[in-house]
Amino acid sequence: MQFIVENQGDQMWREVDVEVFRPGDRTAYRYRADAILGRRSVTVGALHFAAADGTRLSPFAGAPTVFAVTAKLSDGSTGFVTGALREIAPP
C-alpha cells in the first residue's frame, strides 16, 4: 500500500505532516516530509506512517479512509487540507 501526496500549488510546502486514519479508529498514523516542491508529489509506503507510540501502519489491518495534511507555506502561513482517500487500482 502506497500513498501519493501531491502538491498541486505553486508554493513549496515545508514541514509537511501527513496523517491517515482508519474507519472507527481515532489513532493517527503520521508521516513527515521536510518539503514538497510546488507541482510535485511524493510517494510514501504505508510502513513509513507511525502512531505516536511508534506502531507502524500495517496494510494488513485495514486501509485508512481519511487523511489530513498540514504544511508551512513559503509565504509563512500554514496550509491544511483533509479529505477521503481513494484507492487507485494498478494498471
N, CA, C and O atoms as CSV, one atom per row, in Angstrom:
chain,resi,resn,atom,element,x,y,z
A,1,MET,N,N,0.853,-1.171,0.000
A,1,MET,CA,C,0.000,0.000,0.000
A,1,MET,C,C,0.898,1.232,0.000
A,1,MET,O,O,1.805,1.356,0.823
A,2,GLN,N,N,0.638,2.124,-0.918
A,2,GLN,CA,C,1.388,3.369,-1.012
A,2,GLN,C,C,0.433,4.540,-1.090
A,2,GLN,O,O,-0.705,4.407,-1.542
A,3,PHE,N,N,0.909,5.681,-0.647
A,3,PHE,CA,C,0.145,6.920,-0.689
A,3,PHE,C,C,0.903,7.927,-1.540
A,3,PHE,O,O,2.128,8.022,-1.463
A,4,ILE,N,N,0.179,8.667,-2.340
A,4,ILE,CA,C,0.780,9.737,-3.135
A,4,ILE,C,C,0.296,11.058,-2.557
A,4,ILE,O,O,-0.905,11.327,-2.515
A,5,VAL,N,N,1.240,11.878,-2.112
A,5,VAL,CA,C,0.922,13.203,-1.584
A,5,VAL,C,C,1.315,14.196,-2.672
A,5,VAL,O,O,2.491,14.330,-3.009
A,6,GLU,N,N,0.326,14.883,-3.211
A,6,GLU,CA,C,0.549,15.740,-4.371
A,6,GLU,C,C,0.341,17.207,-4.005
A,6,GLU,O,O,-0.723,17.591,-3.519
A,7,ASN,N,N,1.352,18.007,-4.241
A,7,ASN,CA,C,1.265,19.456,-4.057
A,7,ASN,C,C,0.854,20.048,-5.408
A,7,ASN,O,O,1.681,20.165,-6.313
A,8,GLN,N,N,-0.403,20.414,-5.541
A,8,GLN,CA,C,-0.906,20.936,-6.806
A,8,GLN,C,C,-0.712,22.443,-6.950
A,8,GLN,O,O,-1.010,23.015,-7.998
A,9,GLY,N,N,-0.212,23.083,-5.897
A,9,GLY,CA,C,0.009,24.522,-5.942
A,9,GLY,C,C,1.411,24.869,-6.410
A,9,GLY,O,O,2.218,23.991,-6.713
A,10,ASP,N,N,1.684,26.162,-6.463
A,10,ASP,CA,C,2.998,26.639,-6.898
A,10,ASP,C,C,3.978,26.809,-5.737
A,10,ASP,O,O,5.191,26.757,-5.941
A,11,GLN,N,N,3.462,27.011,-4.519
A,11,GLN,CA,C,4.336,27.235,-3.363
A,11,GLN,C,C,4.929,25.923,-2.860
A,11,GLN,O,O,4.283,24.876,-2.909
A,12,MET,N,N,6.170,25.997,-2.376
A,12,MET,CA,C,6.788,24.842,-1.742
A,12,MET,C,C,6.136,24.629,-0.380
A,12,MET,O,O,5.851,25.586,0.341
A,13,TRP,N,N,5.904,23.366,-0.037
A,13,TRP,CA,C,5.430,23.018,1.304
A,13,TRP,C,C,6.633,22.603,2.129
A,13,TRP,O,O,7.477,21.836,1.664
A,14,ARG,N,N,6.715,23.110,3.358
A,14,ARG,CA,C,7.788,22.728,4.288
A,14,ARG,C,C,7.166,22.117,5.533
A,14,ARG,O,O,6.011,22.381,5.868
A,15,GLU,N,N,7.965,21.287,6.215
A,15,GLU,CA,C,7.499,20.633,7.447
A,15,GLU,C,C,6.107,20.031,7.231
A,15,GLU,O,O,5.149,20.368,7.927
A,16,VAL,N,N,6.026,19.145,6.261
A,16,VAL,CA,C,4.757,18.561,5.826
A,16,VAL,C,C,4.401,17.380,6.737
A,16,VAL,O,O,5.157,16.413,6.823
A,17,ASP,N,N,3.258,17.460,7.409
A,17,ASP,CA,C,2.744,16.363,8.226
A,17,ASP,C,C,1.548,15.756,7.515
A,17,ASP,O,O,0.580,16.451,7.206
A,18,VAL,N,N,1.618,14.459,7.256
A,18,VAL,CA,C,0.520,13.729,6.626
A,18,VAL,C,C,0.015,12.724,7.658
A,18,VAL,O,O,0.790,11.919,8.175
A,19,GLU,N,N,-1.270,12.769,7.953
A,19,GLU,CA,C,-1.875,11.827,8.888
A,19,GLU,C,C,-2.969,11.055,8.169
A,19,GLU,O,O,-3.716,11.620,7.369
A,20,VAL,N,N,-3.061,9.760,8.458
A,20,VAL,CA,C,-4.131,8.934,7.908
A,20,VAL,C,C,-4.846,8.238,9.059
A,20,VAL,O,O,-4.255,7.956,10.101
A,21,PHE,N,N,-6.139,7.965,8.845
A,21,PHE,CA,C,-6.989,7.376,9.880
A,21,PHE,C,C,-7.817,6.252,9.283
A,21,PHE,O,O,-8.270,6.338,8.141
A,22,ARG,N,N,-8.013,5.190,10.069
A,22,ARG,CA,C,-8.900,4.082,9.673
A,22,ARG,C,C,-10.311,4.368,10.168
A,22,ARG,O,O,-10.489,5.114,11.132
A,23,PRO,N,N,-11.314,3.783,9.519
A,23,PRO,CA,C,-12.691,3.986,9.956
A,23,PRO,C,C,-12.887,3.486,11.397
A,23,PRO,O,O,-12.481,2.376,11.740
A,24,GLY,N,N,-13.512,4.323,12.226
A,24,GLY,CA,C,-13.815,3.943,13.597
A,24,GLY,C,C,-12.627,3.912,14.534
A,24,GLY,O,O,-12.769,3.495,15.684
A,25,ASP,N,N,-11.469,4.335,14.086
A,25,ASP,CA,C,-10.254,4.321,14.904
A,25,ASP,C,C,-9.708,5.744,14.982
A,25,ASP,O,O,-9.450,6.368,13.953
A,26,ARG,N,N,-9.535,6.252,16.185
A,26,ARG,CA,C,-9.060,7.625,16.361
A,26,ARG,C,C,-7.533,7.726,16.295
A,26,ARG,O,O,-6.982,8.822,16.403
A,27,THR,N,N,-6.850,6.597,16.119
A,27,THR,CA,C,-5.391,6.609,16.039
A,27,THR,C,C,-4.943,7.276,14.744
A,27,THR,O,O,-5.378,6.895,13.658
A,28,ALA,N,N,-4.080,8.265,14.865
A,28,ALA,CA,C,-3.497,8.924,13.689
A,28,ALA,C,C,-2.149,8.276,13.397
A,28,ALA,O,O,-1.310,8.129,14.286
A,29,TYR,N,N,-1.956,7.895,12.152
A,29,TYR,CA,C,-0.667,7.396,11.692
A,29,TYR,C,C,-0.048,8.517,10.871
A,29,TYR,O,O,-0.654,9.010,9.920
A,30,ARG,N,N,1.167,8.918,11.245
A,30,ARG,CA,C,1.752,10.140,10.704
A,30,ARG,C,C,3.043,9.868,9.938
A,30,ARG,O,O,3.826,8.979,10.272
A,31,TYR,N,N,3.223,10.674,8.898
A,31,TYR,CA,C,4.459,10.707,8.133
A,31,TYR,C,C,4.857,12.173,7.994
A,31,TYR,O,O,4.003,13.034,7.784
A,32,ARG,N,N,6.151,12.456,8.112
A,32,ARG,CA,C,6.618,13.833,7.949
A,32,ARG,C,C,7.644,13.906,6.827
A,32,ARG,O,O,8.583,13.112,6.761
A,33,ALA,N,N,7.437,14.891,5.939
A,33,ALA,CA,C,8.393,15.182,4.864
A,33,ALA,C,C,8.979,16.562,5.122
A,33,ALA,O,O,8.262,17.468,5.547
A,34,ASP,N,N,10.244,16.729,4.876
A,34,ASP,CA,C,10.874,18.042,5.058
A,34,ASP,C,C,10.265,19.081,4.124
A,34,ASP,O,O,10.016,20.219,4.521
A,35,ALA,N,N,10.026,18.673,2.871
A,35,ALA,CA,C,9.479,19.613,1.883
A,35,ALA,C,C,8.897,18.850,0.703
A,35,ALA,O,O,9.322,17.740,0.384
A,36,ILE,N,N,7.906,19.480,0.059
A,36,ILE,CA,C,7.390,19.011,-1.222
A,36,ILE,C,C,7.313,20.237,-2.124
A,36,ILE,O,O,6.597,21.195,-1.831
A,37,LEU,N,N,8.048,20.196,-3.210
A,37,LEU,CA,C,8.062,21.315,-4.142
A,37,LEU,C,C,6.687,21.516,-4.775
A,37,LEU,O,O,5.890,20.581,-4.853
A,38,GLY,N,N,6.416,22.739,-5.226
A,38,GLY,CA,C,5.179,23.019,-5.943
A,38,GLY,C,C,5.094,22.201,-7.215
A,38,GLY,O,O,6.092,21.998,-7.906
A,39,ARG,N,N,3.885,21.731,-7.518
A,39,ARG,CA,C,3.620,20.930,-8.715
A,39,ARG,C,C,4.368,19.598,-8.710
A,39,ARG,O,O,4.653,19.045,-9.773
A,40,ARG,N,N,4.690,19.078,-7.517
A,40,ARG,CA,C,5.390,17.793,-7.380
A,40,ARG,C,C,4.609,16.897,-6.429
A,40,ARG,O,O,3.694,17.346,-5.739
A,41,SER,N,N,4.988,15.621,-6.405
A,41,SER,CA,C,4.353,14.688,-5.489
A,41,SER,C,C,5.413,13.818,-4.829
A,41,SER,O,O,6.550,13.727,-5.293
A,42,VAL,N,N,5.008,13.180,-3.733
A,42,VAL,CA,C,5.859,12.252,-3.002
A,42,VAL,C,C,5.061,10.963,-2.822
A,42,VAL,O,O,3.896,11.004,-2.428
A,43,THR,N,N,5.676,9.832,-3.104
A,43,THR,CA,C,5.045,8.536,-2.883
A,43,THR,C,C,5.626,7.939,-1.608
A,43,THR,O,O,6.842,7.847,-1.444
A,44,VAL,N,N,4.722,7.530,-0.697
A,44,VAL,CA,C,5.134,7.055,0.623
A,44,VAL,C,C,4.510,5.689,0.890
A,44,VAL,O,O,3.295,5.532,0.766
A,45,GLY,N,N,5.312,4.717,1.250
A,45,GLY,CA,C,4.808,3.398,1.610
A,45,GLY,C,C,4.125,3.418,2.972
A,45,GLY,O,O,4.480,4.220,3.837
A,46,ALA,N,N,3.155,2.545,3.160
A,46,ALA,CA,C,2.362,2.505,4.398
A,46,ALA,C,C,3.233,2.352,5.641
A,46,ALA,O,O,2.932,2.951,6.674
A,47,LEU,N,N,4.294,1.572,5.566
A,47,LEU,CA,C,5.115,1.334,6.749
A,47,LEU,C,C,5.921,2.551,7.193
A,47,LEU,O,O,6.552,2.513,8.250
A,48,HIS,N,N,5.914,3.618,6.417
A,48,HIS,CA,C,6.575,4.856,6.830
A,48,HIS,C,C,5.689,5.683,7.761
A,48,HIS,O,O,6.160,6.639,8.377
A,49,PHE,N,N,4.411,5.322,7.867
A,49,PHE,CA,C,3.490,6.008,8.768
A,49,PHE,C,C,3.528,5.321,10.122
A,49,PHE,O,O,3.561,4.093,10.200
A,50,ALA,N,N,3.522,6.125,11.207
A,50,ALA,CA,C,3.563,5.556,12.555
A,50,ALA,C,C,2.653,6.337,13.487
A,50,ALA,O,O,2.466,7.544,13.330
A,51,ALA,N,N,2.089,5.626,14.466
A,51,ALA,CA,C,1.298,6.256,15.520
A,51,ALA,C,C,2.253,6.896,16.525
A,51,ALA,O,O,3.462,6.673,16.458
A,52,ALA,N,N,1.724,7.681,17.449
A,52,ALA,CA,C,2.549,8.372,18.450
A,52,ALA,C,C,3.369,7.393,19.293
A,52,ALA,O,O,4.459,7.733,19.754
A,53,ASP,N,N,2.849,6.182,19.494
A,53,ASP,CA,C,3.573,5.190,20.294
A,53,ASP,C,C,4.603,4.404,19.486
A,53,ASP,O,O,5.258,3.511,20.025
A,54,GLY,N,N,4.751,4.723,18.205
A,54,GLY,CA,C,5.732,4.066,17.354
A,54,GLY,C,C,5.185,2.910,16.529
A,54,GLY,O,O,5.901,2.368,15.687
A,55,THR,N,N,3.933,2.522,16.751
A,55,THR,CA,C,3.318,1.445,15.990
A,55,THR,C,C,3.203,1.843,14.520
A,55,THR,O,O,2.679,2.907,14.193
A,56,ARG,N,N,3.694,0.986,13.654
A,56,ARG,CA,C,3.644,1.257,12.211
A,56,ARG,C,C,2.268,0.930,11.645
A,56,ARG,O,O,1.564,0.062,12.160
A,57,LEU,N,N,1.899,1.623,10.596
A,57,LEU,CA,C,0.647,1.367,9.892
A,57,LEU,C,C,0.783,0.062,9.109
A,57,LEU,O,O,1.571,-0.020,8.167
A,58,SER,N,N,0.029,-0.937,9.492
A,58,SER,CA,C,0.065,-2.222,8.801
A,58,SER,C,C,-0.965,-2.232,7.684
A,58,SER,O,O,-2.145,-1.992,7.937
A,59,PRO,N,N,-0.548,-2.504,6.463
A,59,PRO,CA,C,-1.505,-2.562,5.361
A,59,PRO,C,C,-2.454,-3.754,5.480
A,59,PRO,O,O,-3.459,-3.811,4.772
A,60,PHE,N,N,-2.149,-4.713,6.371
A,60,PHE,CA,C,-2.980,-5.904,6.529
A,60,PHE,C,C,-4.097,-5.702,7.548
A,60,PHE,O,O,-4.984,-6.549,7.662
A,61,ALA,N,N,-4.071,-4.601,8.288
A,61,ALA,CA,C,-5.064,-4.353,9.341
A,61,ALA,C,C,-6.214,-3.477,8.861
A,61,ALA,O,O,-7.036,-3.050,9.672
A,62,GLY,N,N,-6.289,-3.204,7.590
A,62,GLY,CA,C,-7.358,-2.363,7.045
A,62,GLY,C,C,-6.806,-1.061,6.508
A,62,GLY,O,O,-5.876,-0.483,7.072
A,63,ALA,N,N,-7.376,-0.614,5.435
A,63,ALA,CA,C,-6.896,0.599,4.766
A,63,ALA,C,C,-7.466,1.852,5.417
A,63,ALA,O,O,-8.644,1.875,5.776
A,64,PRO,N,N,-6.660,2.883,5.574
A,64,PRO,CA,C,-7.174,4.172,6.044
A,64,PRO,C,C,-8.136,4.759,5.011
A,64,PRO,O,O,-8.030,4.482,3.816
A,65,THR,N,N,-9.068,5.568,5.491
A,65,THR,CA,C,-10.044,6.174,4.579
A,65,THR,C,C,-10.058,7.694,4.654
A,65,THR,O,O,-10.694,8.350,3.828
A,66,VAL,N,N,-9.364,8.259,5.636
A,66,VAL,CA,C,-9.355,9.713,5.824
A,66,VAL,C,C,-7.907,10.181,5.944
A,66,VAL,O,O,-7.072,9.486,6.522
A,67,PHE,N,N,-7.612,11.364,5.397
A,67,PHE,CA,C,-6.273,11.925,5.511
A,67,PHE,C,C,-6.349,13.382,5.950
A,67,PHE,O,O,-7.385,14.033,5.812
A,68,ALA,N,N,-5.242,13.878,6.476
A,68,ALA,CA,C,-5.075,15.300,6.791
A,68,ALA,C,C,-3.628,15.662,6.475
A,68,ALA,O,O,-2.709,14.912,6.803
A,69,VAL,N,N,-3.428,16.813,5.837
A,69,VAL,CA,C,-2.084,17.295,5.514
A,69,VAL,C,C,-1.957,18.716,6.050
A,69,VAL,O,O,-2.815,19.564,5.804
A,70,THR,N,N,-0.873,18.965,6.788
A,70,THR,CA,C,-0.550,20.301,7.299
A,70,THR,C,C,0.861,20.636,6.830
A,70,THR,O,O,1.752,19.789,6.886
A,71,ALA,N,N,1.069,21.873,6.367
A,71,ALA,CA,C,2.391,22.268,5.894
A,71,ALA,C,C,2.585,23.763,6.065
A,71,ALA,O,O,1.628,24.537,6.039
A,72,LYS,N,N,3.843,24.158,6.239
A,72,LYS,CA,C,4.192,25.575,6.232
A,72,LYS,C,C,4.428,25.976,4.782
A,72,LYS,O,O,5.140,25.298,4.042
A,73,LEU,N,N,3.819,27.085,4.393
A,73,LEU,CA,C,3.940,27.563,3.021
A,73,LEU,C,C,5.053,28.594,2.918
A,73,LEU,O,O,5.468,29.170,3.923
A,74,SER,N,N,5.535,28.824,1.705
A,74,SER,CA,C,6.665,29.727,1.519
A,74,SER,C,C,6.349,31.172,1.873
A,74,SER,O,O,7.270,31.966,2.067
A,75,ASP,N,N,5.060,31.541,1.962
A,75,ASP,CA,C,4.717,32.907,2.369
A,75,ASP,C,C,4.626,33.043,3.895
A,75,ASP,O,O,4.270,34.107,4.400
A,76,GLY,N,N,4.951,31.954,4.640
A,76,GLY,CA,C,4.943,31.993,6.098
A,76,GLY,C,C,3.661,31.496,6.737
A,76,GLY,O,O,3.624,31.280,7.948
A,77,SER,N,N,2.619,31.312,5.961
A,77,SER,CA,C,1.351,30.825,6.511
A,77,SER,C,C,1.391,29.293,6.635
A,77,SER,O,O,2.313,28.640,6.148
A,78,THR,N,N,0.383,28.751,7.288
A,78,THR,CA,C,0.238,27.306,7.415
A,78,THR,C,C,-0.967,26.862,6.607
A,78,THR,O,O,-2.046,27.445,6.713
A,79,GLY,N,N,-0.778,25.824,5.796
A,79,GLY,CA,C,-1.870,25.286,4.998
A,79,GLY,C,C,-2.355,23.978,5.597
A,79,GLY,O,O,-1.582,23.245,6.213
A,80,PHE,N,N,-3.634,23.688,5.415
A,80,PHE,CA,C,-4.235,22.473,5.945
A,80,PHE,C,C,-5.301,21.976,4.983
A,80,PHE,O,O,-6.079,22.762,4.443
A,81,VAL,N,N,-5.331,20.667,4.773
A,81,VAL,CA,C,-6.383,20.061,3.961
A,81,VAL,C,C,-6.704,18.693,4.549
A,81,VAL,O,O,-5.821,18.011,5.068
A,82,THR,N,N,-7.954,18.303,4.467
A,82,THR,CA,C,-8.375,16.980,4.903
A,82,THR,C,C,-9.373,16.440,3.896
A,82,THR,O,O,-10.009,17.202,3.168
A,83,GLY,N,N,-9.505,15.128,3.858
A,83,GLY,CA,C,-10.444,14.545,2.911
A,83,GLY,C,C,-10.450,13.037,2.972
A,83,GLY,O,O,-9.854,12.432,3.863
A,84,ALA,N,N,-11.126,12.442,2.023
A,84,ALA,CA,C,-11.245,10.986,1.926
A,84,ALA,C,C,-10.174,10.442,0.996
A,84,ALA,O,O,-9.857,11.045,-0.029
A,85,LEU,N,N,-9.629,9.309,1.363
A,85,LEU,CA,C,-8.668,8.636,0.495
A,85,LEU,C,C,-9.424,7.821,-0.543
A,85,LEU,O,O,-10.510,7.307,-0.280
A,86,ARG,N,N,-8.838,7.714,-1.713
A,86,ARG,CA,C,-9.429,6.862,-2.730
A,86,ARG,C,C,-8.381,5.899,-3.229
A,86,ARG,O,O,-7.208,6.249,-3.355
A,87,GLU,N,N,-8.801,4.705,-3.507
A,87,GLU,CA,C,-7.899,3.665,-3.962
A,87,GLU,C,C,-7.775,3.730,-5.478
A,87,GLU,O,O,-8.770,3.876,-6.188
A,88,ILE,N,N,-6.562,3.621,-5.959
A,88,ILE,CA,C,-6.304,3.576,-7.392
A,88,ILE,C,C,-5.775,2.193,-7.707
A,88,ILE,O,O,-4.716,1.795,-7.222
A,89,ALA,N,N,-6.512,1.469,-8.516
A,89,ALA,CA,C,-6.104,0.103,-8.872
A,89,ALA,C,C,-4.905,0.156,-9.808
A,89,ALA,O,O,-4.798,1.060,-10.638
A,90,PRO,N,N,-4.004,-0.811,-9.675
A,90,PRO,CA,C,-2.873,-0.846,-10.595
A,90,PRO,C,C,-3.333,-1.087,-12.024
A,90,PRO,O,O,-4.381,-1.693,-12.245
A,91,PRO,N,N,-2.553,-0.615,-12.998
A,91,PRO,CA,C,-2.948,-0.785,-14.409
A,91,PRO,C,C,-2.977,-2.226,-14.842
A,91,PRO,O,O,-3.290,-2.518,-15.996
